[in-house]
């Protein structure tokens, strides 16, 4: 037994330096293995986890039943819109009040803007009050009650080269779309609208019920503090540009900062520059609708855009044509809003004015100098 142990011991002895060397090398460089404990799928589905997920990712609110009472009044070169929208029963209960209010509407000359321009005025019923104008509204009329309701007042220019009835129908269908209702065909318009005589004007009355996205509750309007020095208020920025000599000033519109036109006999194109919010796809499809074209999905719209220089900025140009009419629409993203530069009208004249339109875009400054 002792002989055997001696042989084994002596057999291992030559390898001892190698083992020592390997051991020393291991002391100098040790690979660390980090072990993590991953929670199982089941362990994540706790009540606390699910409640936190629900708070961070709430499901979209379901659409709510909504009624819209709307009035469209074409007058001169403008469409006037009055729209009351809200709870189905609450709006229906105020229909008589709204009809009586409409009898107070009248148009007067707006000499501050143009001796031939007319503006809409009214008499507020008891229990109604008026809020200041906003970017998209000339006024908001609040009907007190439980719940209170808002009537918006706005206007848009009538497109002189498009059929008036078609334009009225487009706006009615815009309201119907807000309530998830199908669009009306032209031959259905008479049965779905009511004509009202308002003095020397004709109004188109619609009463619609459908479903819309829930609106936030009305918040109390803070009282406006008087300004000690009105001159101290910052004046809004007005775009700077160079007008082609062949273009003329046009009658101002509600939202446009610049209104120009080019005329050749019976042919005309209008050029406007307007600041507004809203996504570009909806606006481009609205332009397409003005020329009786179908809407396009976002990807196809993006493929039609061309980059153009607008002053020291870059915009996207959308060219839309149909039935002898053309729209050259440019959208410029600028901080928290968009600028819309639009040339619209006779296709042949639009093509002739294209070089002047491009020069106008390059001269257009939409930001204050830093």
Order of alpha helices (4+ residues) and beta strands (2+ residues): alpha-alpha-alpha-alpha-beta-beta-alpha-alpha-beta-beta-beta-beta-beta-alpha-alpha-beta-beta-beta-beta-beta-alpha-alpha-beta-beta-beta-beta-alpha
